[in-house]
Amino acid sequence: MTIKTELDTLRSSLPGCLVVAFGDSFSRLILRSSHEKSIRREFLDELCGQAANCFDLLDATGPLGEVMAPGNGTANEAVVLTRTSTSVFVRSGDEASEFICLVASTPANTGAMMHAAKQTLLKIAPEQ
């Protein structure tokens, strides 16, 4: 399967999922995405910046990250809740730049979103 197909499959598997994006937080680019037609490129660019900022904050937490993810170094997931949406960011591993972002209408099952994102990341960006 192609990355685009994996992202389309992930989006269709989660009720209320509006956007699935695969990006690189170091370059701050969305590499591939699956979304409704009303989603504009500017929204994806903002989403990528938000993901990179979340991962920068997680990396900066040091010992707190270790408390949040014992034995795994830093935490690799972040959730942002707003009045209108739930965004979940999952990166492929410590110090990795690849991530998947999911945006769903509120309320959303963030646990299911994180699990599905991790499974998709294993398929498209296996840890080296």
N, C-alpha and C positions, 0 to 999 in steps of 0.2 A: 504494500500500500504506500501511496505517496503521503507526504506530510499533510498536504491539503485534505486528502481523504481522511486521514486520522483526525484532523481537527474538525471536519464536518461531522464525522461519526461521534466524536465527543460532544459536540454541541447538541446534536439531535438526541443524545442519550440523557441529557439533563433538562428536566422541565424548567421553563422560564429562562433558559440560558440565551443571552442575547449576543455574546461575543466570546470567541475562543481565539487567543492569539499566542503565537510562538515567537519569542523574541530573544534578543541578546542584550543583557543589561550593561555590558561594558561599552558597546557601541551605541546603546540606546536606540536600537532599531527593532521594529516589528518585522520579522522575516516572512511569516505567513499568517493568515488569519481566516477565520470563518465567522461571518456575522450577517445580521440582517442588512438589507439594502440601504436602510436609512442611516447606518453608521458611516461617518465620514473619516477620512484619513487623519484629520486633526484630532479626533477623539482617540484613535489608535496611538498617535504620537504622544498625547497626554497620558494615556494608559501606560505606555512604555516608560515614560519618565517617572510615573508613580511607582511602577514596579522597581525600577532602579533605585529610587529613594528608599523604598521599603527594605530592599536587600542591603543597602548601605547602612541603614539604621540597625538592622539585625546583626550585621558584621561588627558594628561599633559597640554592641552591647557586651562583647567579650564574655566574661563569666556568666552574665545573665543568659546569654544564648545557650551556654552549656547547661544551665539549670533547666531551660525550656526544652532542650533536646539532649538529655543525658546520653553520653557515649557517641553522639553524632557531631560533636563540635558545635558549630553555630546552627541556629534554626534556619530552615529553608522554606518556610511557609509564612505568608502574611495574609491577613483579611482586613479589608476596608469596608465598613458599613456606612451607607448614607441613607437619607430619607427615601431615595428612589432606587437604590441598587446595592448589590453585594458584589464585591470584587475579591477574588482569591488569586494570590500569586504563589506559584510553586516553582522553585528552581531545582535543577537536576542534582546538585550536590554542593558541599562546601567549596567555596571559591569558584564555583562554576558560573558561567555567564548565561547559559541557556535557561529559559523559563517559559512557563505557560501561565497565561492569565485567563481567568474566566470571569465574565460579568453576567450576573443574573438579576432579574427583577426581584425586589424584596417581597417577602422573606425567602431565603434560600437555605438549603441544607449544605452548610459549608464543609462538613465532614465528608459527605458524598462527593462534593466538588473537588476537594483536595485529593481524595483517593483516586478519582477518575483522572485528574490531572497528572498525578504521579505515574499511573499506569501508562498513560499516553506518552509521557516523557521517556519512560523506559524503552518505548518502541522507537521514538524518533531521535532521542539524544542520549543514547546509553552512556553511563559513566565510564571514563577511561581509566 
